[in-house]
Every structure is written in C-alpha cells, then in structure tokens.
C-alpha cells in the first residue's frame, strides 16, 4: 500500500529529553485520522542509543523507519537524510519537541496539497511554554521580502509548518545554515516552485525551550548566516 504522508523527524539527545519529546510527538501522530497511511522517518544524530531503543519498542505501533546519522552536529544533513528516505506522496517535517494539536492535520495536509497545483504548503501554528498546558502566539504564516534582512522578520514560522509533494522535489536544506535554515529553505522553495498553499488551521504547537539548539547559537554566527544567505539569494540591504 502506498504511503500518503511521510513525517520526517530529525532527532538528537536533546540534553536527555529526546525520548520524552519524541514520545509526545509520536503519540499525536498515532492519533491522526490517517495514521495507517503514514510513515514516520526518524533520522537520529544521538551519541547514545536511547532514541533508537525507543523506536525499536514502537509503543504506538506506527510505521517507523529509523536511521542513525553518522554525520553528527549538522541539522541540515539530518533533514536531508530524511528526505532521501521518505516514500510518502506528501512529506511533512516536524521538530522532535513540537507536536500535532489537530487529529486531522495530516489528512488535511494531504488532501489540500494533492488537490493543489502548488508544490508546498505551510500550516498555522502556536507556541507552548509549559509542555502543552497552555498555548499562545498564534502564527498564520505569510510571506514577506524582509526575512533575510534582519532578525525578527520571519513571518513564515519554523520548520514544523512545512510540507511538500515528494515527487520531483529537488530542493535541500543548506548545510551552511542553522538559525536561518528554515528561512533559506522558504526562499529556495519559492524561487524554484513559486508560492505555497497557506493553511489557516492550526496544526502544530511549537515548544519554547531555553535548552533548544537555537539558544546556544551566538549572535556573531547568526549575523554571518544573514550575510551568507543574502549573498546566496541576491538580497541587498
């Protein structure tokens, strides 16, 4: 049977919280209305075996495809590996500490994207600061031309809002980026395939964590990425 949706989850130890966050995310995938047509692609950069063992246990009885990534400490490579493995007609990215808040998220994503002539889709999202007890900061993604000019202008939100059609997809995550990886990906997709489908329904919640990988990136490195991405995409200040 063909897989309708592949959910790619790049993983790592996450300061000992990796299994906890991944378990919550997988539970919300197991509650999806098309769960039997979904595969979960986990590309793992952990130095220990905790996530691998958890995936082998497969407590939520999902179609899990686990791959240990020997290229460590490069999130873009981890995502690209997942893209090579995914077999679904539609591919959905999720960060391991985010989760679905709608049980129809994957069904709606699949139906909307496959009935559209557009190549990619972004859904709406919100944030949680207390592991899903409360939610705030609803974001309905929208494009703006200033996202690579200065900080605070990413109106599209993060990686977990992105889905795309798998067939003929040839855009990849830039391994020279980290903090601007999502914005660079949006620019690549728009330059290659045009604008996306914007879904107003909130499908995912993004955790706000002080120990997330993005919190340890220095401001100097962020500014270097801005300069790199502006040059790459021909953007002048």
FENUR-V846662 format. One record per pair of residues at least 24 apart in sequence whose C-alpha atoms are under 7 Angstrom apart, sorted by sequence separation. I is the first residue (numbers start at 1). J is the second residue. If there is no record, write none. Layout:
i=I j=J
i=I j=J
//
This chain:
i=39 j=63
i=40 j=64
i=41 j=65
i=42 j=66
i=43 j=67
i=44 j=68
i=45 j=69
i=158 j=182
i=38 j=63
i=39 j=64
i=40 j=65
i=41 j=66
i=42 j=67
i=43 j=68
i=44 j=69
i=45 j=70
i=43 j=69
i=45 j=72
i=30 j=60
i=11 j=42
i=19 j=50
i=5 j=37
i=6 j=38
i=7 j=39
i=8 j=40
i=9 j=41
i=10 j=42
i=11 j=43
i=12 j=44
i=19 j=51
i=30 j=62
i=4 j=37
i=5 j=38
i=6 j=39
i=7 j=40
i=8 j=41
i=9 j=42
i=10 j=43
i=11 j=44
i=12 j=45
i=13 j=46
i=18 j=51
i=27 j=60
i=3 j=37
i=4 j=38
i=5 j=39
i=6 j=40
i=7 j=41
i=8 j=42
i=9 j=43
i=10 j=44
i=11 j=45
i=12 j=46
i=3 j=38
i=6 j=41
i=43 j=78
i=179 j=214
i=3 j=39
i=124 j=161
i=43 j=81
i=123 j=161
i=43 j=82
i=122 j=161
i=122 j=162
i=41 j=82
i=121 j=162
i=122 j=163
i=121 j=163
i=120 j=163
i=121 j=164
i=179 j=222
i=120 j=164
i=41 j=86
i=119 j=164
i=120 j=165
i=180 j=225
i=184 j=229
i=119 j=165
i=177 j=225
i=141 j=198
i=140 j=200
i=95 j=159
i=94 j=159
i=95 j=160
i=93 j=159
i=94 j=160
i=93 j=160
i=10 j=78
i=10 j=79
i=93 j=162
i=33 j=103
i=92 j=162
i=93 j=163
i=25 j=96
i=28 j=99
i=32 j=103
i=33 j=104
i=92 j=163
i=28 j=100
i=31 j=103
i=32 j=104
i=91 j=163
i=92 j=164
i=25 j=98
i=34 j=107
i=90 j=163
i=91 j=164
i=8 j=82
i=22 j=96
i=25 j=99
i=32 j=106
i=33 j=107
i=90 j=164
i=91 j=165
i=119 j=193
i=122 j=196
i=21 j=96
i=22 j=97
i=24 j=99
i=25 j=100
i=90 j=165
i=91 j=166
i=121 j=196
i=122 j=197
i=123 j=198
i=124 j=199
i=21 j=97
i=89 j=165
i=90 j=166
i=120 j=196
i=121 j=197
i=122 j=198
i=123 j=199
i=124 j=200
i=131 j=207
i=89 j=166
i=119 j=196
i=120 j=197
i=121 j=198
i=122 j=199
i=123 j=200
i=124 j=201
i=125 j=202
i=128 j=205
i=88 j=166
i=89 j=167
i=118 j=196
i=123 j=201
i=124 j=202
i=125 j=203
i=126 j=204
i=127 j=205
i=128 j=206
i=129 j=207
i=148 j=226
i=118 j=197
i=123 j=202
i=124 j=203
i=125 j=204
i=126 j=205
i=127 j=206
i=128 j=207
i=129 j=208
i=6 j=86
i=123 j=203
i=125 j=205
i=126 j=206
i=127 j=207
i=128 j=208
i=6 j=87
i=127 j=208
i=6 j=88
i=148 j=230
i=5 j=88
i=3 j=87
i=4 j=88
i=5 j=89
i=6 j=90
i=7 j=91
i=8 j=92
i=9 j=93
i=3 j=88
i=4 j=89
i=5 j=90
i=6 j=91
i=7 j=92
i=8 j=93
i=9 j=94
i=10 j=95
i=11 j=96
i=3 j=89
i=4 j=90
i=5 j=91
i=6 j=92
i=7 j=93
i=8 j=94
i=9 j=95
i=10 j=96
i=5 j=92
i=7 j=94
i=9 j=96
i=149 j=237
i=80 j=172
i=80 j=173
i=76 j=173
i=76 j=174
i=77 j=175
i=105 j=203
i=76 j=175
i=74 j=175
i=102 j=203
i=101 j=203
i=100 j=203
i=101 j=204
i=100 j=204
i=101 j=205
i=5 j=110
i=99 j=204
i=100 j=205
i=98 j=204
i=99 j=205
i=98 j=205
i=99 j=206
i=98 j=206
i=98 j=207
i=97 j=207
//
